[in-house]
Amino acid sequence: MDNGFTLWFTGLSGAGKSTLANLVALELRRRGHRVEVLDGDEVRTNLSKGLGFSKEDRDTNIRRIGYVCRLLARNGVIAISAAISPYREVRDEVRGLHDRFFEVYVRCPLDTLVERDVKGLYKKALKGEIGSFTGVSDPYEEPLKPELVIDSSAESVEQSATRLLRALEAQNLIRAAGERP
């Protein structure tokens, strides 16, 4: 059971992908798993510096994240990606490169995202002040068959993490709490 796999969070900006990914990573480490989190914002700063927000650049960014996740997973690490990854075709392409892949769609209604947005980016995008903003002026294609859907407007991050961990246990991807490595 110590085989690595990729845990792929997708959803709009502000939906809670990184928060949930980091909470789950903490619990997985507590259970003795090796874990790495690739956060979309950090990857753009370090691995994908210089890429813009065109469809081609976004696809390149997601392919890079997928490649790193695959390398980690094949070496026994649980690779967690928390990136918007707006286009279904590229997400499916990345899925196809992995032996073990678990997709989590973190769904959240636009009005809730606007309320949560401390930087005011959604309001600016809705006014047309920011172009190519995913979910407003650029598309976000929801996954058709994710392994799990989390509605971050309907449950706490702790409830979501518990549901996700149970789903990973049910798929025999992780050890149950209290199970020895």
Backbone bond lengths (Angstrom), bond angles and torsions (degrees), N, CA, C in turn:
res aa  C-N    CA-C-N  psi(-1)  N-CA   C-N-CA  omega(-1)  CA-C   N-CA-C  phi
1 M - - - 1.451 - - 1.522 112.45 -
2 D 1.312 118.81 -5.04 1.452 119.72 -179.76 1.523 112.49 -85.06
3 N 1.318 115.76 19.28 1.454 119.25 175.34 1.516 108.91 -71.97
4 G 1.319 114.90 142.50 1.449 118.85 177.51 1.515 110.82 -75.67
5 F 1.299 114.89 166.08 1.458 122.09 174.36 1.517 107.98 -159.29
6 T 1.320 115.21 169.57 1.459 120.37 178.20 1.515 109.94 -106.39
7 L 1.309 115.34 127.71 1.459 123.39 175.92 1.526 105.58 -108.62
8 W 1.328 116.42 109.51 1.466 122.23 -169.77 1.525 110.52 -109.81
9 F 1.328 116.22 111.56 1.460 121.82 176.31 1.519 108.46 -93.26
10 T 1.322 117.32 131.05 1.452 122.51 174.96 1.521 108.69 -131.99
11 G 1.315 116.43 151.97 1.457 122.09 -179.79 1.514 109.20 156.93
12 L 1.299 115.14 170.31 1.466 120.60 -177.21 1.530 112.48 -68.54
13 S 1.320 115.81 161.95 1.450 122.37 176.39 1.533 109.49 -58.20
14 G 1.327 116.18 130.49 1.455 120.55 178.47 1.512 114.80 86.92
15 A 1.328 117.71 0.05 1.470 120.34 -178.41 1.526 112.31 -71.54
16 G 1.339 116.99 -22.39 1.460 120.04 178.85 1.518 113.94 114.16
17 K 1.316 118.12 15.22 1.469 121.89 -178.15 1.527 111.85 -58.30
18 S 1.325 116.79 -53.14 1.467 120.70 -176.07 1.526 111.65 -66.88
19 T 1.312 117.07 -41.18 1.463 120.66 178.81 1.521 110.50 -59.73
20 L 1.328 116.25 -47.92 1.465 120.93 179.43 1.524 110.85 -66.69
21 A 1.329 117.30 -43.07 1.467 121.13 -179.96 1.522 110.98 -59.06
22 N 1.327 117.21 -43.98 1.464 120.32 -178.62 1.526 112.40 -69.49
23 L 1.323 117.31 -36.55 1.464 120.18 176.97 1.530 111.03 -66.19
24 V 1.318 116.73 -43.92 1.465 121.24 178.60 1.534 110.04 -65.39
25 A 1.330 117.53 -41.01 1.465 121.32 178.79 1.528 111.16 -59.60
26 L 1.321 116.03 -41.42 1.466 120.93 178.62 1.528 110.94 -59.30
27 E 1.336 116.09 -45.77 1.469 120.40 179.77 1.524 111.33 -67.79
28 L 1.315 117.37 -39.32 1.465 120.16 178.98 1.529 110.84 -63.48
29 R 1.321 117.20 -40.60 1.471 120.81 176.72 1.523 110.40 -64.37
30 R 1.330 115.96 -40.43 1.466 120.13 178.34 1.525 110.85 -59.75
31 R 1.328 115.93 -32.19 1.466 121.21 179.34 1.529 112.81 -84.19
32 G 1.316 117.47 2.73 1.455 120.95 175.48 1.520 115.99 94.00
33 H 1.320 117.72 9.27 1.463 120.93 178.18 1.522 110.28 -85.70
34 R 1.315 115.63 150.46 1.464 121.39 171.94 1.520 106.74 -88.80
35 V 1.343 115.64 129.19 1.470 120.72 -171.63 1.528 110.41 -138.78
36 E 1.316 115.89 140.08 1.461 121.95 169.74 1.519 108.24 -130.94
37 V 1.333 116.57 136.23 1.460 122.05 177.27 1.522 108.30 -107.50
38 L 1.332 115.76 126.62 1.463 121.40 173.72 1.518 106.74 -107.52
39 D 1.320 115.19 100.55 1.461 121.44 -179.43 1.532 108.66 -84.83
40 G 1.323 116.00 135.24 1.460 121.25 -176.59 1.513 114.01 -53.18
41 D 1.326 118.03 -44.77 1.462 121.27 -179.11 1.531 111.24 -66.01
42 E 1.339 117.16 -41.88 1.464 120.61 179.71 1.524 111.10 -67.34
43 V 1.329 116.95 -39.27 1.463 120.50 178.96 1.521 110.06 -63.04
44 R 1.332 116.55 -42.39 1.474 119.68 179.64 1.527 110.80 -61.82
45 T 1.312 117.63 -34.12 1.460 121.58 179.98 1.523 111.83 -74.20
46 N 1.329 117.76 -37.04 1.460 120.94 -171.27 1.532 114.88 -106.92
47 L 1.299 118.07 -46.44 1.467 121.96 -173.99 1.522 112.75 -95.63
48 S 1.306 116.52 -28.70 1.463 120.60 -175.06 1.519 112.48 -120.63
49 K 1.325 116.48 28.18 1.462 120.90 179.17 1.528 108.99 -57.15
50 G 1.311 116.17 136.26 1.455 120.45 179.23 1.518 113.89 96.91
51 L 1.340 116.56 -15.36 1.461 118.55 176.76 1.520 109.08 -79.17
52 G 1.321 115.42 143.71 1.456 120.65 176.93 1.518 110.68 -96.28
53 F 1.322 115.74 -149.77 1.457 120.31 -176.73 1.527 112.54 -120.91
54 S 1.335 116.19 22.50 1.460 119.36 172.27 1.526 107.65 -68.75
55 K 1.303 117.47 163.71 1.463 120.76 178.00 1.523 109.84 -57.91
56 E 1.322 116.92 -43.85 1.471 120.73 -179.39 1.528 111.24 -61.44
57 D 1.329 117.55 -44.45 1.463 120.77 179.60 1.530 111.46 -67.48
58 R 1.314 116.76 -39.44 1.469 119.41 177.56 1.528 110.15 -62.94
59 D 1.326 116.24 -43.08 1.469 120.29 178.89 1.525 111.14 -62.40
60 T 1.325 116.76 -42.09 1.467 121.47 178.23 1.526 110.15 -60.77
61 N 1.321 116.47 -44.56 1.459 121.15 179.06 1.534 111.02 -58.94
62 I 1.321 117.38 -45.96 1.469 121.02 -178.37 1.527 110.74 -67.99
63 R 1.317 116.90 -38.61 1.476 119.54 176.40 1.528 110.73 -62.12
64 R 1.319 117.51 -39.55 1.474 120.92 178.24 1.526 110.60 -63.69
65 I 1.317 116.26 -45.77 1.468 119.96 178.64 1.532 109.41 -60.89
66 G 1.331 116.31 -44.83 1.464 120.44 179.17 1.511 112.51 -60.19
67 Y 1.325 116.87 -39.76 1.463 121.49 179.44 1.531 110.52 -63.90
68 V 1.327 116.57 -46.80 1.466 120.29 179.65 1.531 109.90 -63.46
69 C 1.328 117.15 -42.14 1.468 120.20 177.57 1.524 110.78 -59.49
70 R 1.327 116.83 -42.35 1.464 120.30 179.99 1.524 110.99 -62.31
71 L 1.335 117.01 -43.35 1.471 120.25 178.30 1.525 110.98 -60.73
72 L 1.318 116.28 -45.66 1.462 120.59 179.49 1.529 111.08 -62.94
73 A 1.335 116.23 -48.36 1.462 120.82 -176.18 1.523 111.70 -61.37
74 R 1.316 117.24 -41.30 1.469 118.77 -178.22 1.524 111.65 -70.62
75 N 1.334 116.81 -11.37 1.456 121.55 176.11 1.529 112.25 -106.10
76 G 1.332 115.88 23.77 1.458 121.05 171.48 1.514 115.95 84.03
77 V 1.322 117.48 12.31 1.463 121.76 -178.99 1.526 109.12 -101.34
78 I 1.312 116.52 143.66 1.453 120.35 169.61 1.530 105.46 -84.01
79 A 1.323 115.15 110.29 1.461 121.56 -178.30 1.521 107.86 -94.78
80 I 1.321 115.93 120.31 1.460 120.99 -178.58 1.523 109.05 -110.38
81 S 1.318 116.20 121.78 1.455 122.05 175.71 1.523 108.91 -105.95
82 A 1.322 115.30 128.71 1.469 121.02 175.57 1.522 107.16 -125.41
83 A 1.321 115.30 83.54 1.463 121.62 -178.20 1.524 108.06 -137.92
84 I 1.314 116.83 147.77 1.466 120.27 -177.84 1.522 111.01 -51.60
85 S 1.318 117.57 -46.11 1.472 124.43 -177.73 1.535 111.08 41.22
86 P 1.332 116.12 71.89 1.461 120.91 -168.08 1.526 116.87 -73.15
87 Y 1.342 117.30 -20.40 1.461 118.39 -172.49 1.525 112.04 -105.55
88 R 1.317 114.86 122.97 1.459 123.27 -176.32 1.528 112.43 -56.93
89 E 1.326 116.84 -43.29 1.470 120.39 -175.75 1.528 111.51 -59.17
90 V 1.325 117.45 -42.93 1.465 120.62 -179.10 1.524 110.73 -73.08
91 R 1.336 117.11 -37.83 1.477 118.80 175.35 1.525 109.66 -59.95
92 D 1.334 116.70 -44.14 1.462 120.47 179.76 1.527 111.39 -65.92
93 E 1.331 116.56 -36.06 1.466 120.91 176.03 1.532 109.96 -61.37
94 V 1.324 116.10 -46.75 1.467 121.06 179.08 1.532 109.71 -62.40
95 R 1.313 117.51 -44.69 1.471 121.55 177.96 1.535 110.45 -53.87
96 G 1.325 115.63 -42.64 1.456 121.13 -177.38 1.517 114.15 -64.50
97 L 1.315 117.63 -18.60 1.462 121.92 -179.77 1.530 112.63 -88.88
98 H 1.319 116.90 -5.41 1.464 121.37 -175.87 1.523 111.24 -110.11
99 D 1.320 115.18 143.17 1.469 120.19 174.41 1.522 110.73 -75.03
100 R 1.325 115.51 -39.65 1.466 120.25 -177.82 1.525 107.64 -131.06
101 F 1.326 115.48 116.56 1.464 121.85 -172.05 1.519 107.99 -140.39
102 F 1.322 116.63 131.14 1.462 121.99 -179.18 1.520 107.06 -129.97
103 E 1.336 115.71 113.24 1.465 121.14 -176.82 1.523 110.65 -98.64
104 V 1.331 115.04 131.46 1.454 121.98 177.60 1.525 107.96 -118.47
105 Y 1.319 115.39 118.67 1.457 120.35 176.53 1.520 107.61 -93.99
106 V 1.328 116.11 113.06 1.462 121.67 177.53 1.526 106.70 -93.77
107 R 1.321 113.99 99.14 1.470 121.39 -175.83 1.527 109.44 -93.04
108 C 1.337 114.48 143.85 1.458 120.00 177.07 1.527 107.29 -157.41
109 P 1.331 117.82 132.20 1.469 120.21 179.73 1.537 111.90 -64.00
110 L 1.323 115.01 148.26 1.466 121.26 -177.65 1.526 112.50 -56.64
111 D 1.338 117.75 -41.03 1.468 118.80 -178.69 1.527 111.72 -62.74
112 T 1.321 117.45 -35.34 1.465 121.06 176.95 1.526 110.41 -69.15
113 L 1.335 116.62 -39.86 1.462 120.53 178.29 1.523 111.00 -62.62
114 V 1.325 116.47 -40.05 1.470 121.09 178.58 1.533 109.23 -63.30
115 E 1.341 116.74 -42.97 1.476 121.10 178.60 1.517 112.04 -61.86
116 R 1.338 117.04 -41.17 1.462 122.51 -176.55 1.522 113.37 -74.97
117 D 1.307 117.41 -21.03 1.456 123.68 -167.97 1.529 111.92 -72.06
118 V 1.333 116.11 95.23 1.468 120.65 -177.89 1.530 112.43 -69.56
119 K 1.331 117.75 -25.37 1.467 121.01 -179.77 1.532 112.07 -84.69
120 G 1.323 117.28 -11.96 1.457 120.52 179.79 1.517 114.51 73.51
121 L 1.332 117.23 19.63 1.468 120.60 -177.25 1.521 112.53 -67.10
122 Y 1.335 117.34 -39.74 1.464 119.77 179.73 1.533 110.82 -63.65
123 K 1.335 116.61 -43.07 1.473 119.56 178.99 1.521 110.66 -60.82
124 K 1.333 116.31 -42.36 1.466 120.26 178.35 1.532 110.53 -64.54
125 A 1.318 116.47 -42.33 1.469 120.36 -179.84 1.522 110.68 -65.53
126 L 1.331 116.62 -40.50 1.463 120.28 179.15 1.529 111.90 -66.14
127 K 1.335 116.72 -27.55 1.470 121.23 176.86 1.529 111.75 -84.41
128 G 1.345 116.43 -5.18 1.460 120.32 -179.07 1.522 114.09 85.61
129 E 1.331 116.17 10.89 1.464 120.01 -178.58 1.528 112.26 -81.51
130 I 1.334 116.65 -19.30 1.465 122.04 176.85 1.521 106.78 -123.28
131 G 1.309 116.46 122.89 1.462 120.72 178.09 1.519 111.33 -90.69
132 S 1.302 117.22 163.71 1.473 123.24 177.24 1.524 112.35 52.31
133 F 1.317 116.30 45.63 1.465 120.81 179.57 1.523 108.12 -99.45
134 T 1.321 116.13 116.63 1.461 121.72 -175.07 1.519 111.36 -58.59
135 G 1.318 114.85 129.90 1.451 121.70 179.53 1.511 113.76 91.85
136 V 1.340 116.85 -11.13 1.471 121.72 178.74 1.525 108.49 -120.54
137 S 1.328 116.60 -72.26 1.468 120.13 -178.79 1.531 112.69 -105.89
138 D 1.309 116.79 -1.84 1.462 122.94 175.71 1.533 106.75 -129.54
139 P 1.322 117.83 146.92 1.464 119.00 -174.57 1.521 114.35 -73.24
140 Y 1.316 114.79 152.53 1.460 122.83 165.21 1.525 105.30 -126.55
141 E 1.312 115.74 120.34 1.460 121.13 -179.12 1.525 109.31 -99.21
142 E 1.325 115.34 110.70 1.465 119.85 -178.69 1.525 110.13 -61.65
143 P 1.327 116.95 145.57 1.461 119.15 175.35 1.530 110.42 -64.80
144 L 1.322 116.24 145.34 1.463 120.58 179.88 1.522 112.28 -83.43
145 K 1.331 117.27 -36.54 1.467 120.58 -177.28 1.528 111.53 -140.33
146 P 1.329 117.55 61.49 1.468 117.94 176.55 1.527 109.34 -68.40
147 E 1.305 115.73 154.98 1.464 119.30 177.38 1.532 111.24 -67.49
148 L 1.332 116.62 -27.94 1.461 120.26 -179.63 1.525 109.45 -150.84
149 V 1.331 115.90 140.10 1.467 121.90 173.32 1.526 107.20 -113.93
150 I 1.311 114.75 128.19 1.467 122.29 177.23 1.524 106.60 -113.87
151 D 1.324 117.75 127.12 1.459 121.06 173.66 1.521 106.40 -101.43
152 S 1.334 115.53 100.69 1.466 119.18 -173.19 1.521 113.19 -72.71
153 S 1.338 117.16 -7.31 1.464 119.11 175.72 1.526 110.79 -89.18
154 A 1.331 116.88 -11.58 1.461 120.81 -173.53 1.528 114.21 -108.81
155 E 1.330 117.48 -12.93 1.465 119.40 179.56 1.522 109.76 -146.24
156 S 1.318 116.00 159.49 1.462 121.14 179.99 1.526 109.74 -72.72
157 V 1.313 116.21 162.39 1.463 120.20 178.32 1.529 109.91 -63.08
158 E 1.323 117.43 -33.33 1.471 120.75 178.02 1.526 110.92 -66.38
159 Q 1.335 117.23 -42.33 1.464 120.71 176.69 1.522 110.75 -63.04
160 S 1.319 116.29 -42.42 1.462 120.58 178.65 1.521 111.00 -62.55
161 A 1.332 116.67 -43.90 1.466 120.77 -179.98 1.525 110.63 -62.20
162 T 1.313 117.10 -42.03 1.472 120.71 178.93 1.517 110.68 -62.35
163 R 1.338 116.92 -44.95 1.473 120.02 178.61 1.523 111.12 -62.10
164 L 1.322 116.55 -41.95 1.456 120.58 -179.59 1.529 111.21 -65.40
165 L 1.313 117.26 -46.10 1.463 120.26 179.85 1.526 111.06 -60.94
166 R 1.322 117.23 -40.90 1.476 120.43 176.78 1.524 111.31 -62.37
167 A 1.328 116.59 -39.61 1.473 120.55 178.97 1.532 110.24 -66.00
168 L 1.322 117.54 -39.71 1.465 120.84 178.20 1.526 110.94 -66.75
169 E 1.332 116.69 -38.18 1.466 120.81 175.43 1.528 110.61 -63.41
170 A 1.327 116.69 -44.19 1.467 121.69 -178.44 1.524 111.40 -62.33
171 Q 1.329 116.71 -30.29 1.472 121.20 178.10 1.536 111.80 -87.75
172 N 1.335 116.51 4.52 1.472 122.69 -177.21 1.522 112.81 57.01
173 L 1.322 116.15 34.69 1.449 120.56 176.99 1.529 111.92 -90.72
174 I 1.341 116.11 -25.89 1.466 121.39 179.31 1.511 109.90 -135.43
175 R 1.334 114.73 162.80 1.458 122.14 174.87 1.527 109.44 -75.36
176 A 1.292 115.62 147.05 1.462 120.63 173.67 1.531 108.51 -69.17
177 A 1.318 116.04 154.73 1.470 119.92 177.14 1.519 108.55 -55.72
178 G 1.320 116.80 134.36 1.453 121.62 178.80 1.518 114.35 87.42
179 E 1.317 118.31 -13.43 1.474 121.71 178.44 1.516 108.88 -76.02
180 R 1.309 116.16 136.41 1.469 120.26 -177.06 1.529 111.16 -76.94
181 P 1.363 115.04 145.32 1.484 119.30 177.12 1.518 112.10 -63.99
